[in-house]
Amino acid sequence: MEQVKRERTKPQGRVEIREDECKGCGYCIAECPQKVLVFSKAFNRMGYHPSLYLGDGCTGCGICFYACPEPGAIAVFKSVPAR
């Protein structure tokens, strides 16, 4: 029986930011090791420039989640590669 080698990939993640909960403090942007968060150019309904996920490159580490002082403003999801 022939064995197939599967290439292991890094776990990927994604960040969801509740735009109207974000106060634009920038803690998540400053702490993100992958630098995948930036300030939005648009204002949210509270008049802040919220953080924005660039859409690619997140590893799901969760550092942004723990850096954020606003409960519920950031959610981090991590997907584990299939074996």
Kinemage of the C-alpha trace (Angstrom):
@kinemage 1
@onewidth
@group {chain A} dominant
@subgroup {mainchain}
@vectorlist {calphas} color= white
{ca met a 1} P 0.000 0.000 0.000
{ca glu a 2} L 1.349 3.372 -0.988
{ca gln a 3} L 1.537 5.979 1.739
{ca val a 4} L 0.693 9.531 0.862
{ca lys a 5} L 2.548 12.242 2.711
{ca arg a 6} L 0.340 15.100 3.692
{ca glu a 7} L 1.868 18.475 4.081
{ca arg a 8} L 1.032 19.975 7.447
{ca thr a 9} L -0.054 23.546 7.259
{ca lys a 10} L -0.203 26.184 9.937
{ca pro a 11} L -3.562 26.503 11.611
{ca gln a 12} L -5.483 29.376 10.135
{ca gly a 13} L -7.808 31.739 11.882
{ca arg a 14} L -10.021 34.687 11.321
{ca val a 15} L -11.068 37.707 13.322
{ca glu a 16} L -14.522 39.197 13.506
{ca ile a 17} L -14.815 42.718 14.876
{ca arg a 18} L -18.161 44.095 15.953
{ca glu a 19} L -17.703 47.491 14.393
{ca asp a 20} L -20.179 49.342 16.609
{ca glu a 21} L -18.636 47.914 19.801
{ca cys a 22} L -15.088 48.971 18.893
{ca lys a 23} L -13.880 52.228 20.484
{ca gly a 24} L -10.861 52.547 18.180
{ca cys a 25} L -8.256 52.314 20.963
{ca gly a 26} L -5.849 50.374 18.714
{ca tyr a 27} L -4.686 47.898 21.371
{ca cys a 28} L -5.569 44.939 19.157
{ca ile a 29} L -3.730 46.496 16.202
{ca ala a 30} L -0.612 47.150 18.266
{ca glu a 31} L -0.541 43.647 19.773
{ca cys a 32} L -1.290 41.566 16.660
{ca pro a 33} L 1.903 39.613 15.852
{ca gln a 34} L 0.739 38.964 12.263
{ca lys a 35} L -0.149 42.646 11.640
{ca val a 36} L -3.488 41.755 10.037
{ca leu a 37} L -5.523 44.456 11.813
{ca val a 38} L -5.716 48.114 10.797
{ca phe a 39} L -7.909 51.124 11.523
{ca ser a 40} L -10.906 51.482 9.258
{ca lys a 41} L -11.102 54.732 7.315
{ca ala a 42} L -14.847 54.867 7.992
{ca phe a 43} L -16.447 55.891 11.269
{ca asn a 44} L -18.741 53.575 13.226
{ca arg a 45} L -22.057 54.798 14.641
{ca met a 46} L -20.286 56.032 17.778
{ca gly a 47} L -17.869 58.213 15.786
{ca tyr a 48} L -14.762 56.034 16.172
{ca his a 49} L -12.518 54.522 13.532
{ca pro a 50} L -12.934 50.822 14.419
{ca ser a 51} L -10.354 48.126 13.854
{ca leu a 52} L -10.610 46.197 10.622
{ca tyr a 53} L -9.383 42.672 9.804
{ca leu a 54} L -7.525 42.585 6.478
{ca gly a 55} L -9.022 39.194 5.667
{ca asp a 56} L -5.943 37.002 5.449
{ca gly a 57} L -2.970 35.965 7.547
{ca cys a 58} L -4.597 35.422 10.940
{ca thr a 59} L -3.259 32.421 12.861
{ca gly a 60} L -6.022 32.475 15.470
{ca cys a 61} L -3.646 33.207 18.348
{ca gly a 62} L -6.232 35.332 20.190
{ca ile a 63} L -3.845 38.051 21.352
{ca cys a 64} L -6.112 40.742 19.908
{ca phe a 65} L -9.049 39.291 21.840
{ca tyr a 66} L -7.189 39.532 25.143
{ca ala a 67} L -5.809 42.995 24.367
{ca cys a 68} L -9.263 44.437 23.694
{ca pro a 69} L -10.826 46.259 26.668
{ca glu a 70} L -14.343 46.071 25.171
{ca pro a 71} L -16.076 42.766 26.009
{ca gly a 72} L -17.573 41.222 22.915
{ca ala a 73} L -15.966 43.567 20.386
{ca ile a 74} L -13.593 40.933 18.970
{ca ala a 75} L -14.102 37.243 18.274
{ca val a 76} L -11.289 34.982 17.075
{ca phe a 77} L -11.919 31.716 15.288
{ca lys a 78} L -9.278 29.082 14.686
{ca ser a 79} L -9.511 26.255 12.192
{ca val a 80} L -7.386 23.175 12.623
{ca pro a 81} L -6.155 21.458 9.441
{ca ala a 82} L -7.598 18.001 8.722
{ca arg a 83} L -5.329 15.056 9.393
